[in-house]
Amino acid sequence: MASVNDLIDQALQFKCNPKSAQYEYNKALNTFYEVIQILFESLKQINEQNEIQKTKTLISHLLNQAEQCKSQLNPIKSSSDPISQIFHHPIIDIQIPQYISSSPQVKINKQTQNEPIEKSKKSNPSDDPLEAMIETEILDTSQSMKWEDISGLANAKAMLHEAVILPSQYPNIFTGIRAPPKGILLFGPPGTGKTLLAKALASQSSACFFSISASSLTSKFYGEAEKLVRALFTVAKRKQPSVVFIDEVDSILSSRGQGEHEASRRVKTEFLVQMDGVRGAGDDRVILIAATNRPQELDEAVIRRFPKRVYIDLPNEDTREDLIKHQLSKVSNNLSESNIKTIVQQTRLYSGSDLAALCKEAAMEPLRKATNEDLKKGIIQEMSFESFRIALNVIRPSVSPSSLEFYTEWNSQFGSK
């Protein structure tokens, strides 16, 4: 029995055949019917919300392709009898994504009417449903987040500005030996701002930004995961300049071993091949940025493909003071400068997220002391040093000294100074 991917490829070949005969459209329509029915049946057995959404997106795309075939066979009846009604299901709300064209996109190559069409020569890049799914991972860069919103991390900001922002502004200068690195690895303890740096980069750069996680590149269909990896780099090259950010990269590209599952190994191999493919094209402006808390679990071949490896350390005293003052500016408080200095000294092993949680817990202390009448009138006491003293016993640091020693050692061996 043919796989879903094979059926989709077969249907697209029928639909995009240069002969454009009615027989070919009919065969394509029947094949789309078969694939859509299989996907609807598979939805009944999927529990993960992300997989459900990906399958719905694929169904929506295939319904649109089938509608195009039907409009070629019977244009009048197609407009009044939508094809989606055939597959109506009470628990599924299918909507055609905006990025999928609703008009037929069949191209006829008059010079090669007698030659069979190749699989890679499709009429429109969006005809590939896998590429359409990858395009859903493009992050909205309209959110106004600036570098100044992130305290500290001067070294990481400077490196990202040099590797991404400047080359997009002056592409004629950053060429040849001055071309920016194709891979940047951000590693360090959890909660230190690695993902936050990526969000600021997406907002400040003019590049197309892809936010990828393990769920974006997994599928229950055999062989589709590695095709998703290939589709990711294909779309990134087409929309260059582009930045591909992979959060928790160790969940995708961990070290390969003998007891590893075949599907996971194939995905890693395809990723390594595509990363080398990006590096091999000198004129491609595609940068891969990855973040991880466990750099020791990455495969050596993966580490080699990230020439810049930036250590994102715990915030120092000045950064912790800035973070605490930024949080305190949101609520009324009576803390003095000496109180803040004392809190800074007592939070040596706290990460940025730990400090945010600490300030939030301290802000809740005055609410706990307020009565219902006070809350109705909006009367709440100011935050005090005592609020922080209580919060320090509740919110503890999430990073151990031994972990810091490991990160320092790994940075001295592999990190960029």
N, C-alpha and C positions, 0 to 999 in steps of 0.2 A: 504493500500500500504506500502510495506517495505521501511524503511529509507535507505539512502545511506550507512551508517555504517553497518546496518544489511546485506545488499547485499554484501558488501566487505567481511565481516566475513564469509558469506555463501560461497562465491567464494573461499576464502582461505581454507576453510574446504574441499571443493571438490578437490582442487588442491593438498592438503597435505594429502589426504586420504591414509592410509597405503596400501590399496588394489591397488592403482595406476592403476585402470582400465581405459580403453579408455572412458567408459561412464562417469566416474567422471571428467576426463579432459574436455570432451565436455560440461558438465554442468557448470564447472568452467569458460570455455571460453565464453559461452553464458551469464553468469552472469556478467563477466567483461565487455562484450559488452554493457550490459544494464546500468551499472554504469557509464562507460565512456561517453555514449551518454547523460545521465542525467547531468554530469558535464560540458560537452560542451555546453549544452543548458543554464546551469546556468551562464556560463561565459558571456553570452550576457547581463545579468542583473546586473553584478557586476561593480561598479564604482571605488572602492578603489583599489589602486595599490597593496597594501600588500595582500588583499584577492585574487586578480587575480593571483599573484605569487604563493600563497599557493595552489590555485586550480590547477594551471599548474603543480606544483610539484607532486600533488596527481595524476593527469592524467598521467604524465610521468611514475610514479611508476606503475600504473595499466596497462599501455600499455606494460611495461616490463614483468609484471606477465602474461598478456595474451599471449605475445610472447612465454613465456616458455611453457604454456599449448599447444599452437599451434605446437611448435617444438616437443612435445611428440606425438601429433596426426599425424603430417606429417613433419618429419625432413627435407626432401629434398625441399619441396615447401616453407617451412617457411623461409629458407635462401634467397630465390629469390623474395619473395612477402611479404615485411614487413607489419605487421598488422597495423602500424600507418597510412598507406595509406588509409585504410578504413575510418578513421576519419579525413581525411585531411580538414583543415579549413584555408581560406586565411588570416585571421587576427591573427592566433595563430602560434607561432613558438615553437614547443615542442622539448625539448632535454632531453634525459635520464640523470639524475644526475649521477656523477661519483661514488657516494657512494652506488648506487644500482647495485648489481651484474647482469651481463647480461646472466649468465649461469643458467640453471635449478638447483634449490636447493631442489629438492624433496627427502626426506629421507624415507626409508621403514623400519618399525619396524617389523622384522621377528618374534619376540617373541610374539607380540600381534596383529597378523594379523586379528583376529576375533573380536577385541575390537574396539569400535568407538573412533576416535581421539578426545581429549579434545580441547576446543577452545584455551586454553592458551598454548598448546604444539605445537608451530609452528616450521617449519623446520629451520628458520633463523630469528633472531631478526629483520632484515631489512624487513621481509615480512609484518610487521605492517606499514601501510602507515602513521599513526600518529607519530610513532617513527621516521620515515624517515623525516617527516616535522620538528620535534623537532631538529634533527641533523643539520638542516640548520641554527639553532640559535647558534651553537658552534662558539665562537669568535676565530679569528686567533691570536695566542699568539706570533707570530714571530716578532711583532712590538717592537722595542727596546725602551721601556719607563722605566725609572728608578725612584726610590723613590726620588733621588736627583733632578729630574726635577720638583718636586712639592715643592713649598716653604711652610714652616710651617707645621702644622697638625702633630706635633710630636707624640701626644697621639694616634691619629687614626692610624698612620703608625706602631707604636709599637704594637698596639692591633692586627692589621691585620697580621703583621709579626709573632706574637706569635700564632695566630689562624690558619694561612694557611701555611706560608712558613716553619716554624720550624717543624710542624707535618709531612709535606711531605718529609722533609729531614731526620727526625728521628722518623719514625712511631713506632718503638719498645719502645720508651720512652713515647710518648703521648698516653697512653692507660689507661683504667680504670678510676680512679678518676682524672687523669691528661688529659683525653681526651679533645680536644678543643671543644668550644661551637659550636652547630649546627646552630645557628642563630645569625647574627650581623646586627643591624639596624643603619644606618647612617642618622642622621636627622640634620636639620639646615636651615638657609636662603638659597635661591637660589643663584647659582653662586659661592659657596664657595669651590668646588672641590670634591664633593661626587662621581660623575661619573668619574672624573679624577683619583681618588684613585682606583676605580675598574679597570680602564684601566691599571694602573701601576701594580696592583696585577695580572692581567691576563698575563702581560709580564714577571713578575719576578717569578711567581710560575710555577711549573711543572704540575699543575692540569689542567684537562679539564675544560674550562671556558664557561659557558652558559650565554649569554646576553639576558634577557627576558624582554619584555614590554607587555602592555595590548593587543596589536595587535597580539602578538605571541600565546595568549591563548584564542582567540575569534574565533568564527565560526558562519556562518549563518545557519548551519545544527543543528537540534535539538539534544542535548545530546553530541555533539562532543567536546564542550569546556572543560567539565570536564574530558573527555577521553584524551584530550591534556595535562591536568594537570597531570593525572596519567602517561601518556607516558613520560612527562618531568622527573619525579622522577625515572621512570624505566630506562631511558637512562642514567641519572646521576649516578645511582647505578652501572650500567654495566660498565661505563667508569671511575669509581672512581680511584684515588682521583679526585673529581670534585668540582667546585664552581659554584653555580647558583646565578647570580646577577640579581635582579629585580629593574629596575629604575622606579621611581614614583610609588612605591608600593601602595600608597593610592588609585590609580585608579583601583586597582584590589581587595584589601582587606580592603575596608572601612567598617565602622560600619554597622552591619546588622540592618534593621528596618522593620516595618510592611508594609510600602509602597514600599518595594523593589521588583524588578522583580524576578520571580522564577528562571530564567536562571542564573542571577547574584548570587543569593543565593546558588544555587547548586555548582557553580564554587568555591565560598568561602569555602563552606563546604568540598568539595573535597580537596582543598588546605590545610585546617587545618588538615584533616585526614592524608594526605600524609606527612605533616610536622611532625606530631606525629609519623608516621611510620618510618621516617628517624631517629628520636630521639630514637626510641625504639630499633634499631639495633646497638649494641655497636661496631661492627666491621666495620660498614659502614663509609666511609670517604667522606661524602657529606656535604658541608657547604653552607648555604643559607645566602646571603648578600643582604640587601634591602636598598634603598635610598628613602627619601621622604622630601618634604618641608612642609608637613602638618601632623605631627605625631598625632595631636589631632583627626584626622578623622579615624585613624586605629581602628579596632575592638579590644576589650580588650583581646580576645582569641589570636589574632595575636601578640599583644605586649608581651603576656606571652611566646610565642614561640621564641622570640628574647631576650635571656637573657642578651646579651651585646648590650647596646644602647649608641652609641657614638655621642656626640654633635660636629658638625662641625661648629665652630663659624666663624665670620668675621675675616679677617687677622688683626693681631696686627701691631704696628708700624714697628717692625723689618721685618715682613713678607711683608708688603706693600713696604718697601724700597727695599727688594730683588726682588719683582715682577716688580717694576718700572725700576730698574737697568737692569733686564733681558730683558725687552722690549726695553730699550734704547740701549742695545748692538747691536741691529739689524740695527740701522740707525745712521747716523752721527748727533752729537748734540754738543752744547757748554754749557750744564748745569753743574753747579758747585755742590759741595756737599751741600752747603747751599741752593741752589735752590731745590735740591731733598728733603732735610729735610722739606722745606716749603710745597712742594707738598704733602708729607706724612702727615703733620699736617692738611692739608685741605681736606684729603680724609678719614676721620675717619669712616664714615658709608659705605664706598665703599667695595663691595665684590671683589673677584678675577676677575670675568668676567667683573665687572664694571671698574676695573683698566686697564684691557686689552683693553676695548673699549675706555677708556680715552686716553691711549697712542696712539691708532690707530687714534683717532680724532686729537690729537696733531701733529702726523706725517703727516697728510693731509694738515695742515696749510701752510707749505712752498710750497706745490704743487699748492695751490690756488693762491699764489702770483706770481708764475712763468708764463712767457709768453709762447706762442707756440714755439718761437725760442729757448727759454731756455730748453724746454722739448725735442726738437729735438736734441739739443747739450748735453743733460743730465746734465744741470746745475741746481742744486736744492740747495736752501739755507739750512743751518743746522737747526735742531730743537732748539728752544730757550725756555726760561722760559715764554716768551710772548705767545708761541704756547700753552703751558699748561694752561695759564691764560684764553685764549679764549676757550679751550676745556672744562675747568671746568664749564663754563656757558652752554655748550651744553650737556655734559654727566653728568647726575645727579645720585645720589645713588638710587638703586632700593629697598633698605631695610629701613623700617621706624623704628624709636626708639620704637614704641609700639610693633612691631613684635619681636624685640630683647628681650623686656621684657617678652613676652610670651614664647619664646624659652628658656630663662633662667629659668623661672618658671617651664616649663615642664621638663627641664633637672634636676632641683633640686628634682622633684618628681619621675621621672622614669629613668633618665639617669644614666650611669655608670660613677662614679667619677674616 
